[in-house]
Amino acid sequence: MEVELPPEPEPTPEPVLEPAELVPPVVVAASPPIPEAPPYRDRGTGLQVFGVFQIILGLLAALMVPLVALGAFVSRLAPGGTMRPAQFLSGVASYAFIAAALVALGIGSVQMKRWARALTLVTSVYWLIMGALITVLLTAVLPVTMRSALAQAQQTTPNGPSPDMSTGVMAVILTLIIIFAAFFLVLVPIAFVVFYSRRDVAETCRLRDPVERWTDRTPLPVLGASVVLFTGALYLLLMGTTTPLFPFFGQYLTGIRASVCFLLTAALDTYLAIALFRLQPSGWWIAALTLPIRLFSVVLTYSRADMMQAYAKMGMSDAQLKMLNSSPIFRGHVVLWWSLISMILFFGYLLWLKRYFKSPPSKEVEALPAQVG
């Protein structure tokens, strides 16, 4: 018996898409390429070179310590008498501090530390300003000083060298001293300022030393003022220990009173250095109010008091006083007026720093938007 199978279904024809039904391709406009930030040139080699140079300068400053000791020994043969222990201690402490600072900054620069770059930059600016003033001072005063010293030498030794020969030797010595001062006090700090202020140098230190340092917590101009005040406080402590001669509103204080005034002033400058570093407006106001008072005290003392009498109270011999009085540097208060000019320049810089010290808004002003809302 045959069974008929159902016919197989015809295959369903595949749908044919009409040309109109074809989906057009989506054209995506290419976005313009984002320009990459220009890469900073790595200044690691330059930081190492300048760091080594700083270390060399520090070692040269350290060599001045035995030279000061040699000068103290030779001074015993001079007519003015031996060098006072306080003068010896002051010279040794000053050169030792400069040497330690330069070596530390040099090592930090070789290691490409952020703090080394910041401190080197702010100290180099201060170094340049003070160095320029010292160079001008030496250029103006040294010829007169050496001429008077030469005249005294010719009076004491009539059979010495001829005046023409002595004048020629003096001119050569003066030229060498001024060139030496201009190189180390002007040209060297200019090179440091130009190099360490470069943006590439700052970026190199930021990438090589990614950890935030304490020098990053305040703007560089404020950091410079803080460093100057702190360094000045150390200098005041040294002066109060070795040379207690304090100008105080028309008279020179000596002895314990001068040491106490130096100590109090150093404590004030230390507080101001910390307050400015923390960007405290109260610190800026205290500095802006007390510095003119100190300037007035210095000007009044320089114009009225006799510094030689103050030196006599400190125990200097008659020969030493005569030597100081014969020098136009001390007789004309040149060094003292130079320090006064430095204080005036710093006061002007302090006024310029006011932009970094914004007074915090009061609580009433802060609560006003909440009450209005």
Contacts in CASP RR format, 6 or more apart in sequence:
PFRMAT RR
TARGET T0000
AUTHOR 0000-0000-0000
METHOD contacts of the structure
MODEL  1
MEVELPPEPEPTPEPVLEPAELVPPVVVAASPPIPEAPPYRDRGTGLQVF
GVFQIILGLLAALMVPLVALGAFVSRLAPGGTMRPAQFLSGVASYAFIAA
ALVALGIGSVQMKRWARALTLVTSVYWLIMGALITVLLTAVLPVTMRSAL
AQAQQTTPNGPSPDMSTGVMAVILTLIIIFAAFFLVLVPIAFVVFYSRRD
VAETCRLRDPVERWTDRTPLPVLGASVVLFTGALYLLLMGTTTPLFPFFG
QYLTGIRASVCFLLTAALDTYLAIALFRLQPSGWWIAALTLPIRLFSVVL
TYSRADMMQAYAKMGMSDAQLKMLNSSPIFRGHVVLWWSLISMILFFGYL
LWLKRYFKSPPSKEVEALPAQVG
40 199 0 8 1.000
40 200 0 8 1.000
40 203 0 8 1.000
40 204 0 8 1.000
41 200 0 8 1.000
42 200 0 8 1.000
42 204 0 8 1.000
43 198 0 8 1.000
43 200 0 8 1.000
43 201 0 8 1.000
43 204 0 8 1.000
44 112 0 8 1.000
44 204 0 8 1.000
44 208 0 8 1.000
46 195 0 8 1.000
47 109 0 8 1.000
47 110 0 8 1.000
47 112 0 8 1.000
47 117 0 8 1.000
47 201 0 8 1.000
47 204 0 8 1.000
47 205 0 8 1.000
48 109 0 8 1.000
48 110 0 8 1.000
48 112 0 8 1.000
50 106 0 8 1.000
50 109 0 8 1.000
50 120 0 8 1.000
50 192 0 8 1.000
50 195 0 8 1.000
50 196 0 8 1.000
51 105 0 8 1.000
51 106 0 8 1.000
51 107 0 8 1.000
51 108 0 8 1.000
51 109 0 8 1.000
51 110 0 8 1.000
52 106 0 8 1.000
52 110 0 8 1.000
54 102 0 8 1.000
54 103 0 8 1.000
54 105 0 8 1.000
54 106 0 8 1.000
54 109 0 8 1.000
54 120 0 8 1.000
55 102 0 8 1.000
55 103 0 8 1.000
55 106 0 8 1.000
55 107 0 8 1.000
55 110 0 8 1.000
57 102 0 8 1.000
57 188 0 8 1.000
58 98 0 8 1.000
58 99 0 8 1.000
58 102 0 8 1.000
58 103 0 8 1.000
59 99 0 8 1.000
59 103 0 8 1.000
61 95 0 8 1.000
61 98 0 8 1.000
61 99 0 8 1.000
61 102 0 8 1.000
62 95 0 8 1.000
62 96 0 8 1.000
62 99 0 8 1.000
62 103 0 8 1.000
64 95 0 8 1.000
64 99 0 8 1.000
65 92 0 8 1.000
65 95 0 8 1.000
65 96 0 8 1.000
65 99 0 8 1.000
68 88 0 8 1.000
68 91 0 8 1.000
68 92 0 8 1.000
68 95 0 8 1.000
69 88 0 8 1.000
69 92 0 8 1.000
71 83 0 8 1.000
72 82 0 8 1.000
72 83 0 8 1.000
72 87 0 8 1.000
72 88 0 8 1.000
75 81 0 8 1.000
75 82 0 8 1.000
75 83 0 8 1.000
76 82 0 8 1.000
79 319 0 8 1.000
79 323 0 8 1.000
80 317 0 8 1.000
80 319 0 8 1.000
80 320 0 8 1.000
80 322 0 8 1.000
80 323 0 8 1.000
81 317 0 8 1.000
81 319 0 8 1.000
81 320 0 8 1.000
84 316 0 8 1.000
86 241 0 8 1.000
86 242 0 8 1.000
86 243 0 8 1.000
87 242 0 8 1.000
87 243 0 8 1.000
89 241 0 8 1.000
89 242 0 8 1.000
90 238 0 8 1.000
90 239 0 8 1.000
90 242 0 8 1.000
90 243 0 8 1.000
93 238 0 8 1.000
93 242 0 8 1.000
94 238 0 8 1.000
97 234 0 8 1.000
101 123 0 8 1.000
105 116 0 8 1.000
105 119 0 8 1.000
105 120 0 8 1.000
105 123 0 8 1.000
106 116 0 8 1.000
106 120 0 8 1.000
107 116 0 8 1.000
108 115 0 8 1.000
108 116 0 8 1.000
109 116 0 8 1.000
109 117 0 8 1.000
109 120 0 8 1.000
111 209 0 8 1.000
112 204 0 8 1.000
112 205 0 8 1.000
112 208 0 8 1.000
112 209 0 8 1.000
113 205 0 8 1.000
113 209 0 8 1.000
113 213 0 8 1.000
114 205 0 8 1.000
114 206 0 8 1.000
114 209 0 8 1.000
114 211 0 8 1.000
114 212 0 8 1.000
114 213 0 8 1.000
114 215 0 8 1.000
114 216 0 8 1.000
115 213 0 8 1.000
115 214 0 8 1.000
115 215 0 8 1.000
116 205 0 8 1.000
117 196 0 8 1.000
117 201 0 8 1.000
117 202 0 8 1.000
117 205 0 8 1.000
118 213 0 8 1.000
118 215 0 8 1.000
118 216 0 8 1.000
118 220 0 8 1.000
118 223 0 8 1.000
119 215 0 8 1.000
119 223 0 8 1.000
119 227 0 8 1.000
120 192 0 8 1.000
120 196 0 8 1.000
121 192 0 8 1.000
121 193 0 8 1.000
121 196 0 8 1.000
121 197 0 8 1.000
121 220 0 8 1.000
122 220 0 8 1.000
122 223 0 8 1.000
122 224 0 8 1.000
122 227 0 8 1.000
123 224 0 8 1.000
123 227 0 8 1.000
124 189 0 8 1.000
124 192 0 8 1.000
124 193 0 8 1.000
124 196 0 8 1.000
125 189 0 8 1.000
125 193 0 8 1.000
125 224 0 8 1.000
126 224 0 8 1.000
126 227 0 8 1.000
126 228 0 8 1.000
127 185 0 8 1.000
127 189 0 8 1.000
127 192 0 8 1.000
128 186 0 8 1.000
128 189 0 8 1.000
128 190 0 8 1.000
128 193 0 8 1.000
129 345 0 8 1.000
130 185 0 8 1.000
130 342 0 8 1.000
131 181 0 8 1.000
131 185 0 8 1.000
131 186 0 8 1.000
131 189 0 8 1.000
132 185 0 8 1.000
132 186 0 8 1.000
133 338 0 8 1.000
133 341 0 8 1.000
133 342 0 8 1.000
134 181 0 8 1.000
134 185 0 8 1.000
134 338 0 8 1.000
135 178 0 8 1.000
135 181 0 8 1.000
135 182 0 8 1.000
135 185 0 8 1.000
135 186 0 8 1.000
137 334 0 8 1.000
137 335 0 8 1.000
137 338 0 8 1.000
138 177 0 8 1.000
138 178 0 8 1.000
138 181 0 8 1.000
139 178 0 8 1.000
141 328 0 8 1.000
141 329 0 8 1.000
141 334 0 8 1.000
142 174 0 8 1.000
142 177 0 8 1.000
142 178 0 8 1.000
143 174 0 8 1.000
144 328 0 8 1.000
145 327 0 8 1.000
145 328 0 8 1.000
145 329 0 8 1.000
146 170 0 8 1.000
146 173 0 8 1.000
146 174 0 8 1.000
147 170 0 8 1.000
148 326 0 8 1.000
148 327 0 8 1.000
148 328 0 8 1.000
150 163 0 8 1.000
150 166 0 8 1.000
150 167 0 8 1.000
150 170 0 8 1.000
152 326 0 8 1.000
153 160 0 8 1.000
153 166 0 8 1.000
154 160 0 8 1.000
154 163 0 8 1.000
154 166 0 8 1.000
161 169 0 8 1.000
195 201 0 8 1.000
215 223 0 8 1.000
217 277 0 8 1.000
218 226 0 8 1.000
218 277 0 8 1.000
218 278 0 8 1.000
218 279 0 8 1.000
219 356 0 8 1.000
221 352 0 8 1.000
221 353 0 8 1.000
221 356 0 8 1.000
222 276 0 8 1.000
222 277 0 8 1.000
222 279 0 8 1.000
222 353 0 8 1.000
222 356 0 8 1.000
223 277 0 8 1.000
225 276 0 8 1.000
225 346 0 8 1.000
225 349 0 8 1.000
225 350 0 8 1.000
225 353 0 8 1.000
226 273 0 8 1.000
226 274 0 8 1.000
226 276 0 8 1.000
226 277 0 8 1.000
227 273 0 8 1.000
228 346 0 8 1.000
229 269 0 8 1.000
229 270 0 8 1.000
229 272 0 8 1.000
229 273 0 8 1.000
229 276 0 8 1.000
229 287 0 8 1.000
230 269 0 8 1.000
230 270 0 8 1.000
230 273 0 8 1.000
232 266 0 8 1.000
232 269 0 8 1.000
233 265 0 8 1.000
233 266 0 8 1.000
233 267 0 8 1.000
233 269 0 8 1.000
233 270 0 8 1.000
233 273 0 8 1.000
234 266 0 8 1.000
236 262 0 8 1.000
236 263 0 8 1.000
236 265 0 8 1.000
236 266 0 8 1.000
236 269 0 8 1.000
237 262 0 8 1.000
237 263 0 8 1.000
237 266 0 8 1.000
239 245 0 8 1.000
239 262 0 8 1.000
240 246 0 8 1.000
240 258 0 8 1.000
240 259 0 8 1.000
240 262 0 8 1.000
240 263 0 8 1.000
241 259 0 8 1.000
243 314 0 8 1.000
244 253 0 8 1.000
244 254 0 8 1.000
244 255 0 8 1.000
244 256 0 8 1.000
244 258 0 8 1.000
244 259 0 8 1.000
244 262 0 8 1.000
244 314 0 8 1.000
245 252 0 8 1.000
245 253 0 8 1.000
245 254 0 8 1.000
245 258 0 8 1.000
245 307 0 8 1.000
245 310 0 8 1.000
245 311 0 8 1.000
245 314 0 8 1.000
246 252 0 8 1.000
246 253 0 8 1.000
246 254 0 8 1.000
246 257 0 8 1.000
246 258 0 8 1.000
246 261 0 8 1.000
246 262 0 8 1.000
247 253 0 8 1.000
247 297 0 8 1.000
247 298 0 8 1.000
247 301 0 8 1.000
247 302 0 8 1.000
247 305 0 8 1.000
247 336 0 8 1.000
248 261 0 8 1.000
248 297 0 8 1.000
248 301 0 8 1.000
249 296 0 8 1.000
249 297 0 8 1.000
249 300 0 8 1.000
249 301 0 8 1.000
250 297 0 8 1.000
250 300 0 8 1.000
250 301 0 8 1.000
250 303 0 8 1.000
250 304 0 8 1.000
250 305 0 8 1.000
251 301 0 8 1.000
251 304 0 8 1.000
251 305 0 8 1.000
252 258 0 8 1.000
252 301 0 8 1.000
252 305 0 8 1.000
252 307 0 8 1.000
252 309 0 8 1.000
252 310 0 8 1.000
253 261 0 8 1.000
254 310 0 8 1.000
254 313 0 8 1.000
254 314 0 8 1.000
255 313 0 8 1.000
255 314 0 8 1.000
265 294 0 8 1.000
268 290 0 8 1.000
271 283 0 8 1.000
271 286 0 8 1.000
272 283 0 8 1.000
272 286 0 8 1.000
272 287 0 8 1.000
275 282 0 8 1.000
275 283 0 8 1.000
275 284 0 8 1.000
275 286 0 8 1.000
275 287 0 8 1.000
276 283 0 8 1.000
276 284 0 8 1.000
276 287 0 8 1.000
276 353 0 8 1.000
279 356 0 8 1.000
279 357 0 8 1.000
280 357 0 8 1.000
281 357 0 8 1.000
281 358 0 8 1.000
281 359 0 8 1.000
281 360 0 8 1.000
283 357 0 8 1.000
284 350 0 8 1.000
284 353 0 8 1.000
284 354 0 8 1.000
284 357 0 8 1.000
287 350 0 8 1.000
288 350 0 8 1.000
288 351 0 8 1.000
288 354 0 8 1.000
291 343 0 8 1.000
291 346 0 8 1.000
291 347 0 8 1.000
291 350 0 8 1.000
292 347 0 8 1.000
294 343 0 8 1.000
295 340 0 8 1.000
295 343 0 8 1.000
295 344 0 8 1.000
295 347 0 8 1.000
298 336 0 8 1.000
298 339 0 8 1.000
298 340 0 8 1.000
298 343 0 8 1.000
299 340 0 8 1.000
302 333 0 8 1.000
302 336 0 8 1.000
302 337 0 8 1.000
302 340 0 8 1.000
307 330 0 8 1.000
307 333 0 8 1.000
307 336 0 8 1.000
308 321 0 8 1.000
308 324 0 8 1.000
308 325 0 8 1.000
308 330 0 8 1.000
311 320 0 8 1.000
311 321 0 8 1.000
311 324 0 8 1.000
312 321 0 8 1.000
316 324 0 8 1.000
324 330 0 8 1.000
324 331 0 8 1.000
325 331 0 8 1.000
328 334 0 8 1.000
329 335 0 8 1.000
END
